[in-house]
Amino acid sequence: MGSVQDAWDGKLIEDRFRALEEQCVRPILEEGHAASAVTLARSVDLRYVGQNYEIELPWGRDPVGLRPAFEARHRQLYGYATGENVECVNLRVMAKVVEEALPLSVPPSGGSAAPAGTHRGYFRETGEVEMPRYDRSTLPPGRTVSGPAMIEDDWSTTIVYPGDRCVADRLGNLVIEVGGRP
């Protein structure tokens, strides 16, 4: 590619990029994403003829600026540019789905927040204790549970140590405020 515009057939390159884009976008659409949520980026891998490594550069739909961009990037990476012929070894297309906001479910409010029972535990600070056991789904936002305590759900058990406090936030997360423990 002494002169890029002499070596490349613009229609052929465009057709190949479009075929690659179709291969990338089809499975994304099949997953249920909207076409308007997909962004595409084209790039090319260039190298001096005969070299074993390439430099990826963005494709700007026109090959005129590729050689100067390649030489500038080569100079930046390797400290020199030779002026030798340059060849393209790959066309690349990257398809991304614009990040979609996930709906966050808000836990039901108005739970009783009363202990569902007790459990015996042992802590170095206090020794053996009888601690209240809470059902996480009944903790309304803002409810504070002082340790020692257990908070259970179908997937986990959270231990609130003596001297710590646990508060359920508006999304149902448990935020533990550590106090007085090493």
URMO-V675087 format. One record per residue. RES is the residue in one letter. PHI is phi in degrees with one decimal (* if undefined). OMEGA is omega in whole degrees, 0 to 359 (none if undefined). Layout:
((RES | PHI | OMEGA) (RES | PHI | OMEGA))
This chain:
((M | * | 175) (G | -58.4 | 173) (S | -118.9 | 188) (V | -56.5 | 184) (Q | -64.2 | 177) (D | -76.6 | 188) (A | -90.4 | 187) (W | -111.7 | 173) (D | -94.1 | 185) (G | -56.3 | 180) (K | -67.1 | 179) (L | -62.3 | 179) (I | -63.0 | 179) (E | -61.3 | 179) (D | -61.4 | 180) (R | -68.1 | 177) (F | -62.6 | 180) (R | -62.7 | 178) (A | -64.5 | 178) (L | -64.3 | 179) (E | -61.3 | 179) (E | -60.9 | 179) (Q | -63.4 | 180) (C | -77.2 | 188) (V | -79.1 | 184) (R | -51.3 | 181) (P | -65.4 | 178) (I | -67.5 | 178) (L | -67.0 | 179) (E | -65.0 | 176) (E | -77.7 | 176) (G | 102.9 | 178) (H | -79.9 | 178) (A | -75.2 | 179) (A | -58.6 | 181) (S | -69.2 | 180) (A | -89.0 | 184) (V | -96.8 | 173) (T | -112.9 | 182) (L | -120.1 | 175) (A | -132.5 | 179) (R | -105.2 | 175) (S | -150.2 | 179) (V | -130.7 | 174) (D | -103.8 | 181) (L | -117.3 | 175) (R | -155.8 | 170) (Y | -67.4 | 181) (V | -53.6 | 178) (G | 90.9 | 178) (Q | -76.2 | 181) (N | -103.3 | 180) (Y | -134.4 | 184) (E | -117.5 | 174) (I | -121.2 | 179) (E | -85.5 | 178) (L | -130.2 | 177) (P | -65.1 | 178) (W | -94.3 | 182) (G | -104.9 | 179) (R | 69.0 | 179) (D | -147.6 | 184) (P | -75.3 | 186) (V | -58.2 | 184) (G | -87.8 | 184) (L | -65.9 | 183) (R | -62.0 | 177) (P | -60.9 | 179) (A | -66.4 | 178) (F | -62.1 | 182) (E | -64.5 | 178) (A | -65.3 | 180) (R | -68.7 | 178) (H | -62.4 | 178) (R | -62.5 | 179) (Q | -65.1 | 183) (L | -79.1 | 190) (Y | -118.1 | 176) (G | 86.1 | 180) (Y | -157.3 | 170) (A | -139.0 | 189) (T | -97.5 | 185) (G | 82.8 | 178) (E | -70.2 | 179) (N | -65.3 | 182) (V | -117.7 | 178) (E | -125.5 | 176) (C | -99.3 | 181) (V | -110.6 | 179) (N | -149.5 | 166) (L | -106.6 | 181) (R | -127.3 | 172) (V | -132.8 | 175) (M | -117.9 | 177) (A | -110.6 | 178) (K | -127.3 | 174) (V | -95.8 | 178) (V | -59.7 | 183) (E | -56.4 | 179) (E | -100.4 | 179) (A | -68.5 | 178) (L | -84.6 | 177) (P | -71.2 | 178) (L | -98.1 | 179) (S | -80.4 | 178) (V | -96.7 | 181) (P | -64.9 | 179) (P | -63.1 | 179) (S | -101.3 | 176) (G | 88.2 | 177) (G | -65.8 | 183) (S | -72.8 | 181) (A | 60.3 | 176) (A | -82.4 | 177) (P | -56.8 | 179) (A | -90.3 | 181) (G | 159.7 | 178) (T | -134.1 | 179) (H | -149.3 | 179) (R | -86.2 | 179) (G | -141.7 | 178) (Y | -127.0 | 177) (F | -128.7 | 180) (R | -56.6 | 184) (E | -69.7 | 188) (T | -119.3 | 188) (G | 80.4 | 182) (E | -76.5 | 180) (V | -139.1 | 170) (E | -97.7 | 184) (M | -118.7 | 178) (P | -68.7 | 179) (R | -116.3 | 183) (Y | -110.0 | 171) (D | -89.9 | 185) (R | -55.5 | 183) (S | -67.5 | 180) (T | -95.4 | 181) (L | -82.0 | 178) (P | -74.3 | 178) (P | -54.6 | 178) (G | 89.7 | 180) (R | -70.2 | 179) (T | -101.1 | 175) (V | -115.3 | 179) (S | -93.2 | 180) (G | -81.4 | 7) (P | -81.2 | 179) (A | -161.4 | 174) (M | -119.8 | 175) (I | -125.6 | 186) (E | -118.1 | 167) (D | -141.9 | 182) (D | -65.7 | 188) (W | -111.6 | 186) (S | -158.0 | 172) (T | -126.2 | 178) (T | -108.3 | 178) (I | -101.6 | 174) (V | -103.0 | 184) (Y | -72.7 | 177) (P | -55.5 | 180) (G | 86.9 | 178) (D | -94.1 | 176) (R | -129.8 | 179) (C | -125.3 | 180) (V | -125.6 | 174) (A | -83.0 | 178) (D | -85.9 | 186) (R | -66.7 | 178) (L | -102.0 | 179) (G | 91.2 | 177) (N | -71.1 | 176) (L | -100.5 | 181) (V | -110.7 | 182) (I | -99.5 | 176) (E | -99.4 | 183) (V | -82.5 | 180) (G | -140.9 | 173) (G | 77.8 | 178) (R | -104.2 | 176) (P | -71.2 | none))
